[in-house]
Amino acid sequence: MSPSSQALLLTMMDAPRGCDAEFNDWANLEHIPERKGIAGFATALRFENELSSPRYLAIYDLDDISVLKSPAYLAISGSNLSAWSKRILAGASAHWRFAGSRIAALPDDGPTGAKGPPSELLLIVWRGASERCDDAIAAILQTLVARLAGVVQVRGFVGESNGGFDYVAIAESTQAFSTDIIRPERYAVASLACDLVRVFSPVPAHRDMNALPDTTVNAQ
């Protein structure tokens, strides 16, 4: 595993109706392995939220955002997706894709799972910022998230979108997050509203062939 990751690719979606079993097969047997085999992909990890939509979350830590322009990645993405991928994605709902680079104002502690497999993961999303607000996002994360009990790592990423900027924050915890932290209004930044706050758990090992090994005991 890379000691550092400077960018993130993230996708969220609900499986096609009635097709969760096939969705998990597709993710485990094709989608994740394809990306794990590309140089510059440090991780390819799956999480889920059984209480609300979107249910499934995939996180890919990247050495650099330029990995997404590499010939190896372009060969399996976009119009080059397999027939299976195209069929699954055509039936999926609540689909959102984010690609962005790490906010330098936050510590670089490594990719997802660098401090051991998280018990829960908190995802916070801000979309449509008219200008960069890295420092304000970092301040929110450092004061409201990083100090929560059990949190071992908090990272933020920014990506360009439709002439503006989207932000994604990921906090990893060794214990369950309290329910009061999932209110989007807690994370408003000046005139930028927080669009989404969700708690995800790792997909159970029997449904995720790509889960991180449990190294929590040896984590520093």
C-alpha positions in Angstrom: 0.0 0.0 0.0 1.3 3.5 -0.9 2.4 5.6 2.1 0.7 8.6 0.5 -2.2 9.3 -1.8 -2.6 12.7 -3.4 -5.9 12.1 -5.1 -9.2 10.3 -4.8 -11.7 8.7 -7.1 -15.1 8.0 -5.5 -18.3 6.5 -6.7 -21.7 6.1 -5.0 -24.8 4.4 -6.3 -27.7 2.1 -5.6 -27.7 -1.3 -7.3 -30.2 -2.0 -10.0 -33.6 -2.9 -8.5 -33.5 -6.5 -7.2 -29.9 -7.0 -8.4 -27.8 -6.6 -5.3 -26.2 -10.0 -5.6 -25.2 -9.5 -9.2 -24.0 -6.0 -8.3 -21.7 -7.4 -5.7 -20.4 -10.0 -8.1 -19.7 -7.4 -10.7 -17.9 -5.1 -8.3 -15.8 -8.0 -6.8 -15.1 -9.9 -10.0 -14.6 -7.2 -12.6 -14.9 -3.5 -11.6 -12.6 -3.5 -8.5 -9.9 -5.9 -9.9 -9.6 -3.9 -13.1 -8.8 -0.8 -11.2 -6.5 -2.5 -8.7 -4.4 -3.7 -11.6 -3.6 -0.1 -12.8 -0.4 1.5 -11.7 -1.2 4.5 -9.4 -4.3 3.0 -7.8 -3.2 2.7 -4.1 -6.5 1.2 -2.9 -9.9 0.0 -4.2 -12.3 -0.4 -1.3 -16.0 -0.9 -0.9 -18.4 0.4 1.7 -22.2 0.4 2.2 -25.0 2.2 4.0 -28.0 0.0 4.6 -30.2 2.8 5.9 -30.4 5.3 3.1 -29.5 6.0 -0.5 -27.0 5.8 -2.0 -26.2 2.4 -0.5 -22.9 1.5 -2.1 -19.6 3.5 -1.9 -16.3 2.7 -3.7 -13.1 4.6 -2.8 -10.0 4.5 -4.9 -6.9 6.2 -3.5 -4.7 7.5 -6.3 -1.0 8.4 -6.3 -2.0 11.4 -8.4 -5.0 12.7 -10.3 -3.2 12.2 -13.6 -3.7 8.4 -13.1 -7.2 9.0 -14.5 -5.7 10.1 -17.8 -3.3 7.2 -18.1 -3.8 4.8 -21.1 -4.4 1.9 -18.7 -7.3 3.6 -17.0 -8.8 5.0 -20.2 -8.7 1.5 -21.7 -11.3 0.3 -19.1 -13.4 3.4 -18.5 -15.9 5.7 -20.4 -16.8 4.2 -23.8 -14.4 1.3 -23.1 -16.4 -0.1 -20.2 -17.3 -3.7 -20.6 -20.7 -4.8 -21.6 -21.3 -6.0 -18.0 -20.3 -2.7 -16.6 -22.5 -0.7 -19.0 -25.5 -2.9 -18.1 -25.0 -2.6 -14.4 -24.4 1.1 -14.5 -27.4 1.7 -16.8 -29.6 0.2 -14.2 -28.0 1.8 -11.1 -29.6 4.9 -9.5 -28.3 7.7 -7.2 -25.0 7.4 -9.1 -22.4 10.1 -8.4 -18.7 10.2 -9.3 -16.1 12.4 -7.8 -12.4 12.8 -8.8 -10.2 15.3 -7.0 -6.9 16.1 -5.4 -6.0 16.2 -1.7 -6.4 19.5 0.2 -2.9 20.4 1.3 -4.2 22.2 4.5 -4.9 18.8 6.1 -2.3 16.2 7.3 -1.2 13.6 4.8 -1.6 10.4 6.8 -1.8 8.0 3.9 -4.6 6.3 1.9 -7.8 4.8 3.3 -7.1 2.2 5.9 -3.5 3.3 6.4 -4.2 3.2 10.2 -6.1 0.0 10.1 -9.4 -1.0 8.6 -12.1 1.6 9.8 -15.2 0.4 11.6 -17.1 3.2 10.0 -16.4 5.9 7.5 -18.0 9.4 7.5 -18.5 11.0 4.1 -19.2 14.7 3.8 -19.9 16.3 0.4 -20.1 20.0 -0.7 -21.0 20.7 -4.4 -21.0 23.7 -6.6 -18.6 26.1 -4.8 -18.0 29.1 -7.1 -14.4 29.4 -5.9 -11.8 27.4 -3.9 -12.4 27.3 -0.2 -9.8 24.7 0.9 -8.8 26.4 4.2 -12.5 26.9 5.3 -13.2 23.2 4.6 -10.1 22.1 6.4 -11.0 24.3 9.4 -14.5 22.7 9.6 -13.0 19.2 9.5 -10.3 19.9 12.1 -12.7 21.4 14.6 -15.9 19.3 14.1 -14.6 15.9 12.9 -11.0 15.2 13.7 -11.6 15.5 17.4 -14.5 13.0 17.5 -13.9 9.9 19.6 -12.5 7.1 17.5 -11.5 9.2 14.5 -8.0 8.2 13.3 -7.8 10.0 10.0 -9.6 12.9 8.2 -8.9 13.9 4.7 -10.4 16.4 2.2 -10.3 16.5 -1.6 -11.3 19.1 -4.2 -12.3 18.6 -7.8 -13.5 20.8 -10.6 -17.1 20.4 -11.7 -19.2 22.4 -14.2 -17.1 25.5 -13.8 -17.0 25.3 -10.0 -15.6 23.0 -7.4 -16.8 20.0 -5.5 -15.4 19.0 -2.1 -15.4 15.5 -0.4 -14.2 14.8 3.1 -13.6 11.3 4.5 -13.2 10.5 8.2 -12.2 7.0 9.4 -13.2 5.8 12.8 -12.5 2.8 15.0 -16.0 3.1 16.5 -19.5 4.1 15.5 -20.3 7.7 14.8 -23.0 9.3 16.9 -26.2 10.2 15.0 -26.0 13.9 15.7 -23.0 14.4 13.4 -24.9 13.5 10.2 -26.8 16.8 10.0 -25.6 18.7 6.8 -26.2 22.1 8.4 -23.3 21.4 10.8 -20.9 21.6 8.0 -22.0 24.7 6.1 -19.0 26.8 5.0 -19.9 30.5 4.6 -22.4 30.6 1.7 -21.6 27.0 0.7 -24.1 24.5 2.0 -23.2 20.9 2.7 -25.1 18.6 0.3 -24.7 15.2 1.9 -23.5 13.5 5.0 -23.5 9.7 5.2 -22.0 7.0 7.4 -20.7 3.9 5.7 -19.4 0.6 6.9 -17.0 -1.8 5.1 -18.9 -4.3 2.9 -18.9 -7.6 4.8 -16.0 -9.8 3.8 -18.2 -12.6 2.5 -19.5 -10.0 -0.1 -16.2 -8.2 -0.6 -13.3 -10.1 -1.9 -11.2 -7.0 -1.8 -11.6 -6.0 1.8 -8.6 -4.7 3.7 -6.9 -7.3 6.0 -7.5 -6.6 9.7 -4.3 -5.0 10.8 -5.8 -2.9 13.6 -3.8 -4.6 16.3 -0.6 -3.5 14.7 -1.7 0.0 13.8 0.3 2.8 15.4 
